[in-house]
Amino acid sequence: MSKAYWINMFTAIHDEQRLASYARLAGPAMEAAGGRFLARGVPGAAFEHGSTLRTSLIEYPSVEAAVAAYESPAYQEALAVLGDAAERDIRIIEALD
């Protein structure tokens, strides 16, 4: 089974305070589900249609583990706090062997 990467790219942020509340819950929920943050923050460079808003890259043992993290009660609680405070594009991709 190959590792997987959860790529979270913000496309709009409407409420920084709610985003911060989400992050306080989401980070520990993702790590508890086996995730390891490899990168997070504002991109150093963005090209073509690239967003200059926050991006995070989280490694998981597998696609299934990443999906389970997203669906976990702890992460769903974080999402409820975030609500409509931000718009994101989330992708989970399998690592190359």
Backbone as a chain_set.jsonl record, in Angstrom:
{"seq": "MSKAYWINMFTAIHDEQRLASYARLAGPAMEAAGGRFLARGVPGAAFEHGSTLRTSLIEYPSVEAAVAAYESPAYQEALAVLGDAAERDIRIIEALD", "coords": {"N": [[0.836, -1.174, 0.0], [0.624, 2.159, -0.904], [1.875, 5.306, 0.324], [-0.037, 8.315, 0.926], [-1.017, 11.631, -0.006], [-2.509, 14.444, 1.334], [-3.712, 17.276, 0.042], [-4.377, 20.505, 0.703], [-5.787, 23.367, -0.361], [-6.465, 26.681, 0.091], [-8.932, 28.718, -1.332], [-10.386, 30.92, -0.835], [-10.684, 33.048, 1.958], [-12.796, 33.952, 4.461], [-13.196, 34.549, 7.114], [-10.937, 35.013, 9.404], [-10.703, 34.48, 12.155], [-12.473, 32.33, 12.704], [-11.262, 30.5, 11.048], [-8.836, 30.144, 12.391], [-9.798, 28.932, 14.726], [-10.777, 26.564, 13.629], [-8.326, 25.449, 12.732], [-7.027, 24.9, 15.155], [-8.441, 22.7, 16.028], [-8.441, 20.953, 13.804], [-5.747, 20.26, 13.081], [-4.687, 18.587, 15.278], [-6.621, 16.534, 15.021], [-6.108, 15.487, 12.495], [-3.481, 14.584, 12.798], [-3.869, 12.678, 14.826], [-5.165, 10.784, 13.37], [-3.177, 9.635, 11.927], [-1.856, 11.341, 10.215], [0.832, 13.369, 8.942], [2.162, 16.475, 8.984], [3.75, 17.935, 6.293], [4.195, 20.292, 5.002], [3.027, 23.636, 5.391], [1.331, 26.715, 5.061], [1.725, 29.97, 3.556], [2.154, 29.992, 0.059], [5.45, 30.072, -1.339], [5.813, 30.765, -3.935], [3.631, 31.111, -6.725], [2.106, 29.954, -9.677], [0.565, 30.43, -12.909], [-2.689, 29.588, -12.482], [-2.395, 29.512, -9.778], [-3.099, 29.709, -6.303], [-2.37, 32.156, -3.832], [-2.977, 31.862, -1.253], [-3.219, 30.145, 1.94], [-1.801, 26.874, 2.081], [-1.653, 23.373, 2.618], [0.188, 20.366, 3.124], [-0.182, 17.074, 3.803], [1.001, 14.018, 4.919], [-0.075, 10.66, 4.704], [-0.452, 7.195, 5.71], [-1.838, 5.819, 3.727], [-4.255, 6.134, 1.019], [-6.741, 5.381, 1.985], [-6.426, 5.81, 4.749], [-6.174, 8.587, 4.802], [-8.678, 9.397, 3.804], [-10.282, 8.332, 5.811], [-9.418, 9.941, 7.908], [-10.453, 12.424, 7.105], [-13.172, 11.844, 7.273], [-13.481, 11.348, 9.947], [-14.932, 11.716, 13.254], [-13.669, 13.71, 14.829], [-12.387, 15.389, 12.928], [-14.611, 16.173, 11.475], [-15.909, 17.685, 13.388], [-14.15, 19.848, 13.506], [-14.557, 20.855, 10.915], [-17.208, 21.704, 11.156], [-16.885, 23.885, 12.829], [-15.382, 25.531, 11.134], [-17.197, 25.994, 9.022], [-18.643, 28.239, 6.753], [-16.46, 29.891, 6.605], [-14.262, 29.732, 5.014], [-13.137, 28.826, 1.723], [-12.14, 25.919, 0.011], [-9.922, 23.724, -1.781], [-9.567, 20.439, -1.741], [-7.508, 17.657, -2.089], [-6.714, 14.227, -2.302], [-4.039, 12.289, -2.951], [-2.379, 9.417, -4.252], [0.868, 8.322, -3.426], [3.778, 8.006, -5.503], [5.368, 4.917, -6.31]], "CA": [[0.0, 0.0, 0.0], [1.42, 3.382, -1.026], [1.515, 6.484, 1.097], [-0.912, 9.255, 0.236], [-0.844, 13.03, 0.377], [-3.705, 15.287, 1.398], [-3.326, 18.633, -0.353], [-5.45, 21.427, 1.063], [-5.485, 24.705, -0.876], [-7.526, 27.653, 0.32], [-9.212, 29.573, -2.481], [-10.927, 32.156, -0.265], [-10.788, 33.068, 3.418], [-13.784, 34.975, 4.791], [-13.197, 34.835, 8.55], [-9.661, 34.521, 9.948], [-10.876, 33.989, 13.523], [-13.035, 30.981, 12.618], [-10.23, 29.656, 10.455], [-7.898, 29.813, 13.466], [-10.479, 27.967, 15.595], [-10.753, 25.303, 12.869], [-6.959, 24.918, 12.71], [-6.715, 24.358, 16.481], [-9.074, 21.382, 16.115], [-8.142, 20.112, 12.647], [-4.379, 19.737, 13.131], [-4.619, 17.406, 16.14], [-7.478, 15.465, 14.485], [-5.407, 14.889, 11.361], [-2.33, 13.861, 13.334], [-4.378, 11.512, 15.555], [-5.576, 9.798, 12.362], [-1.997, 9.136, 11.227], [-1.295, 12.338, 9.315], [2.067, 14.072, 9.309], [2.273, 17.694, 8.189], [5.031, 18.107, 5.607], [4.309, 21.717, 4.682], [1.814, 24.438, 5.539], [1.565, 28.146, 5.086], [1.5, 30.714, 2.32], [3.134, 29.552, -0.941], [6.587, 30.938, -1.648], [5.597, 31.18, -5.324], [2.438, 30.51, -7.34], [2.14, 30.199, -11.114], [-0.643, 30.216, -13.696], [-3.871, 29.886, -11.677], [-2.075, 29.155, -8.402], [-3.543, 30.572, -5.222], [-1.332, 32.584, -2.892], [-3.497, 31.667, 0.092], [-2.663, 29.014, 2.679], [-1.793, 25.532, 1.513], [-0.997, 22.399, 3.487], [0.495, 19.05, 2.562], [-0.153, 16.138, 4.917], [1.289, 12.647, 4.494], [-0.794, 9.581, 5.39], [0.045, 5.871, 5.313], [-2.561, 5.334, 2.552], [-5.439, 6.918, 0.638], [-7.813, 5.011, 2.908], [-6.183, 6.482, 6.028], [-6.474, 10.012, 4.619], [-10.138, 9.524, 3.705], [-10.796, 8.072, 7.156], [-9.141, 11.145, 8.695], [-11.438, 13.436, 6.704], [-14.494, 11.417, 7.724], [-13.482, 11.103, 11.387], [-15.723, 12.652, 14.054], [-12.856, 14.849, 15.273], [-12.207, 16.329, 11.821], [-15.926, 16.718, 11.152], [-16.133, 18.749, 14.378], [-13.371, 21.006, 13.039], [-15.254, 21.395, 9.742], [-18.393, 22.416, 11.621], [-16.399, 25.177, 13.328], [-14.985, 26.325, 9.971], [-18.402, 26.412, 8.311], [-18.423, 28.963, 5.497], [-15.408, 30.888, 6.831], [-13.228, 29.589, 3.985], [-13.39, 27.922, 0.599], [-10.912, 25.155, -0.171], [-9.822, 22.631, -2.743], [-8.845, 19.371, -1.046], [-7.247, 16.482, -2.912], [-5.9, 13.167, -1.719], [-3.419, 11.563, -4.059], [-1.5, 8.329, -3.877], [2.278, 8.542, -3.721], [4.424, 7.134, -6.493], [6.213, 3.881, -5.701]], "C": [[0.887, 1.246, 0.0], [0.944, 4.456, -0.065], [0.6, 7.361, 0.258], [-0.661, 10.654, 0.786], [-2.166, 13.759, 0.266], [-3.204, 16.692, 1.098], [-4.534, 19.53, -0.135], [-5.047, 22.826, 0.602], [-6.689, 25.612, -0.622], [-7.685, 28.506, -0.933], [-9.826, 30.895, -2.042], [-10.991, 31.999, 1.248], [-11.686, 34.249, 3.772], [-13.742, 35.39, 6.255], [-11.947, 34.196, 9.179], [-9.819, 33.928, 11.344], [-11.467, 32.579, 13.515], [-12.05, 30.016, 11.985], [-9.218, 29.228, 11.525], [-8.513, 28.794, 14.425], [-10.516, 26.592, 14.937], [-9.365, 24.663, 12.954], [-6.573, 24.298, 14.054], [-7.317, 22.966, 16.669], [-8.596, 20.44, 15.011], [-6.752, 19.493, 12.717], [-4.265, 18.504, 14.012], [-5.471, 16.244, 15.63], [-6.772, 14.741, 13.348], [-4.215, 14.063, 11.841], [-2.773, 12.602, 14.08], [-4.797, 10.401, 14.598], [-4.399, 9.307, 11.524], [-1.361, 10.116, 10.266], [-0.025, 12.972, 9.859], [2.187, 15.279, 8.388], [3.677, 17.796, 7.605], [5.274, 19.569, 5.263], [2.972, 22.387, 4.946], [2.189, 25.895, 5.623], [1.224, 28.77, 3.742], [2.559, 30.284, 1.303], [4.251, 30.579, -1.143], [6.513, 31.478, -3.066], [4.352, 30.47, -5.831], [2.427, 30.902, -8.812], [0.799, 29.858, -11.75], [-1.863, 30.546, -12.845], [-3.643, 29.598, -10.196], [-2.53, 30.191, -7.394], [-2.357, 30.947, -4.341], [-1.831, 32.513, -1.451], [-2.899, 30.395, 0.697], [-2.824, 27.683, 1.96], [-1.159, 24.603, 2.545], [-0.855, 21.08, 2.757], [0.681, 18.106, 3.742], [0.037, 14.732, 4.367], [0.492, 11.674, 5.361], [-0.237, 8.242, 4.929], [-0.617, 5.336, 4.037], [-3.696, 6.298, 2.215], [-6.567, 6.636, 1.635], [-7.655, 5.703, 4.261], [-6.508, 7.975, 5.93], [-7.975, 10.25, 4.536], [-10.767, 9.302, 5.081], [-10.559, 9.276, 8.065], [-10.168, 12.227, 8.389], [-12.812, 13.107, 7.285], [-14.597, 11.231, 9.236], [-14.344, 12.126, 12.139], [-14.931, 13.891, 14.486], [-12.659, 15.865, 14.153], [-13.54, 16.947, 11.419], [-16.319, 17.816, 12.137], [-15.386, 20.02, 13.962], [-14.053, 21.664, 11.836], [-16.493, 22.18, 10.141], [-18.022, 23.794, 12.157], [-16.026, 26.087, 12.168], [-16.202, 26.851, 9.226], [-18.082, 27.066, 6.985], [-17.339, 30.035, 5.615], [-14.298, 30.827, 5.794], [-13.732, 28.662, 2.892], [-12.074, 27.237, 0.283], [-11.049, 24.173, -1.312], [-8.961, 21.581, -2.058], [-8.722, 18.183, -1.989], [-6.427, 15.492, -2.114], [-5.362, 12.356, -2.873], [-2.463, 10.511, -3.524], [-0.072, 8.654, -4.305], [2.76, 7.592, -4.817], [5.266, 6.099, -5.752], [7.68, 4.189, -5.947]], "O": [[1.798, 1.362, 0.82], [-0.228, 4.51, 0.308], [0.476, 7.18, -0.953], [-0.159, 10.826, 1.897], [-2.848, 13.7, -0.756], [-2.366, 17.229, 1.823], [-5.589, 19.32, -0.732], [-4.084, 23.401, 1.109], [-7.797, 25.328, -1.076], [-6.702, 28.959, -1.52], [-9.793, 31.877, -2.783], [-11.319, 30.925, 1.752], [-11.387, 35.395, 3.434], [-14.208, 36.476, 6.6], [-11.917, 32.995, 9.447], [-9.131, 32.964, 11.681], [-10.996, 31.717, 14.257], [-12.01, 28.841, 12.347], [-8.795, 28.072, 11.552], [-7.82, 27.888, 14.887], [-10.311, 25.575, 15.601], [-9.248, 23.467, 13.22], [-5.873, 23.286, 14.091], [-6.758, 22.143, 17.394], [-8.372, 19.256, 15.262], [-6.6, 18.304, 12.437], [-3.792, 17.466, 13.548], [-5.085, 15.086, 15.788], [-6.834, 13.515, 13.254], [-3.975, 12.966, 11.338], [-2.119, 11.564, 13.976], [-4.789, 9.224, 14.96], [-4.602, 8.631, 10.514], [-0.414, 9.76, 9.565], [0.164, 13.094, 11.069], [2.299, 15.136, 7.17], [4.668, 17.748, 8.334], [6.415, 20.029, 5.235], [1.916, 21.786, 4.751], [3.223, 26.263, 6.18], [0.532, 28.179, 2.913], [3.74, 30.217, 1.642], [4.02, 31.788, -1.12], [7.083, 32.527, -3.367], [4.055, 29.352, -5.41], [2.707, 32.051, -9.155], [0.006, 29.096, -11.196], [-2.054, 31.715, -12.511], [-4.605, 29.456, -9.44], [-2.37, 31.394, -7.6], [-1.45, 30.142, -4.133], [-1.192, 33.037, -0.539], [-2.163, 29.667, 0.033], [-3.842, 27.412, 1.323], [-0.239, 24.998, 3.261], [-1.661, 20.727, 1.896], [1.569, 18.296, 4.573], [-0.68, 14.308, 3.46], [0.395, 11.835, 6.577], [0.384, 8.162, 3.869], [-0.038, 4.502, 3.341], [-4.053, 7.162, 3.016], [-7.261, 7.555, 2.071], [-8.644, 6.134, 4.854], [-7.053, 8.556, 6.868], [-8.489, 11.197, 5.131], [-11.692, 10.02, 5.462], [-11.404, 9.597, 8.9], [-10.693, 12.869, 9.298], [-13.528, 14.0, 7.737], [-15.686, 10.982, 9.753], [-14.468, 13.271, 11.704], [-15.471, 14.997, 14.505], [-12.752, 17.07, 14.389], [-13.591, 18.123, 11.059], [-16.991, 18.775, 11.758], [-15.922, 21.124, 14.055], [-14.117, 22.891, 11.751], [-16.799, 23.207, 9.536], [-18.76, 24.76, 11.961], [-16.315, 27.283, 12.203], [-16.239, 28.019, 8.841], [-17.334, 26.512, 6.179], [-17.303, 30.976, 4.822], [-13.485, 31.746, 5.694], [-14.621, 27.836, 3.102], [-11.018, 27.871, 0.281], [-12.152, 23.84, -1.746], [-7.773, 21.799, -1.82], [-9.699, 17.758, -2.607], [-5.549, 15.876, -1.341], [-6.118, 11.806, -3.673], [-1.825, 10.691, -2.487], [0.166, 9.186, -5.389], [2.202, 6.513, -5.014], [5.812, 6.384, -4.686], [8.551, 3.435, -5.513]]}, "num_chains": 1, "name": "protein.A"}
